Amino acid sequence: MPKTANPPIEQLPDWLRHSGLRPTRQRLALAKLLFGRGHRHVTAEELHDQALAAGVHVSLATVYNTLHQFTAAGLLRSVTVEGSPGYFDTNTVDHHHFYCEEDGTLVDIEGSAITLTGLPPPPAGSSVERVEVIVRLRPK
């Protein structure tokens, strides 16, 4: 099962196992909240609030740990925008983002919609893994 596609809810345990994670009760509950609504961007605090509202009793530390485990397993991408909380993105294919400074929302930009030229060579002993562009927006 590819890591980039969100699986149906009933396949989440196998999806987590395939990604090297044990499908614990808390991981499954958080995965259902994360991946049950299509691609989205959430902060740990938002997911924690959603979990509590859904009757899933987890600590904020557990939410952070789970999000970082999902990111390390390739199920999420971390998106950091200066001056904002860290976001976790369920869309793991190459893409970019609009960031609305007024309300802190992220909107996906198709990866092929931005063309980069003139990227300098990386320092010796390293290679470019990916390039992510964040376009900051504010109201007119």
N, C-alpha and C positions, 0 to 999 in steps of 0.2 A: 504494500500500500504506500503510495507516495506521501512524503511528509508535507508537500505543499498543498494538498487538497484536504479540506475539512471533511472528515468522515461522517456518515450518519451516526447518530447518538448511540445506537446499539453496537456499533463497531469500535467505540472509544477504548474499551479494555484492550482489544487486539492492537489498536493503533499505538497505544502507550507502550505495550510490550514490544512491538516492532521497533519502537524508538529507543528501547533500552530502559524504559521506566516501568516500575511495578505499579499496576493500576490500583492504588490504595483508594479507600473510600473518599478521602479528601481530594486527591488528585482527580478522581472521576467527577466529583461534584463540581470542582472548579473548571474542569475541561468541558463539562456540559454547558456551564455558563459562558465560557469563552467561545467555544466552537459551534454552539447550537444556533447561532444567529447570523451565520455568514461571516465575511471578513469585517473586522472591527479593530479599533484602537482603544485600549483601556489603560488606565493607571492602576497600580496596585490598590490604591485607596478606593477607586471606583469599583473594582472587582470585589473587594472586601465588603463594601456597602451592598452590592448586588447579592453576594453570598448570604449576608445576614438577612436581607429582605426575603430571600428564598428559603430561609430556615436552615441554612448550612452554617453551623457554628464552627468557625475557624478563626484563628488569630490573624492579625495583620502580618505578623512574622511568617506564618505558614503560607499566606498568600504570596508574599515576596519570595520565599524559598521555592514555592511551586512555579512561579513565573520564571524565575532564573533557571530552574531545572528544565522547564519546557523550552526555554531559549537555548540552553546548552544542547538539548536534544534536537534542535532544528525545527521545533514545532511553532515557535514564535520568533519574531525579530524585535529587538530592542530599538526604539527610536528616541533619541535624546535631542531636545530642542532647548537651547540656552534659555534660562529663565522660566522653564516649565517643569512640571514633574516628568519623570521618565514614562514613556508610553510603551506598551507591548502590542505588537501588530500580529494579527492572525494570518495576514497575507505574507507568505514567505518568498514569493517569487520576486525577482528584481523589479523594483518600482521606486518612485520618488513620492514626495508629499508636498501639498500646500499646508501651511500652518497658519491658522487664523489667530492672530495675536489678541483679538478682542475677547474671544471665548475659549481659546485653547484647544480648538478642534483640529484634527488632522484629516485631510482628504487625500486619497490615493491619486497619483499621477502615473499613468501607464509608463513602464520603463522605456519603451521605444519613443515616447513623446518628447524626450529630451536627448539632444545629441551633444556630446562633449568632444571638444577638440583641444589640442594643446596640453593635454595632461602631462606633467613633467614625469620623468622616469623616477621610480621609487628609489630610496636609498639602497646601497649595496646590501645584499643578503636578504632582501625582502621583495615581495611581489604584491601587486594590487589585488585584493580579494574582491572588492566591489566598491562602487561609488554611489553615494546616496545624496540626492539634491533635496534640500528643503527650501521651498519658496514661501517666504513670510508675507502674509496678507494683513492689511488693515482697512477699515472702512474709508471710503472717499470723503 
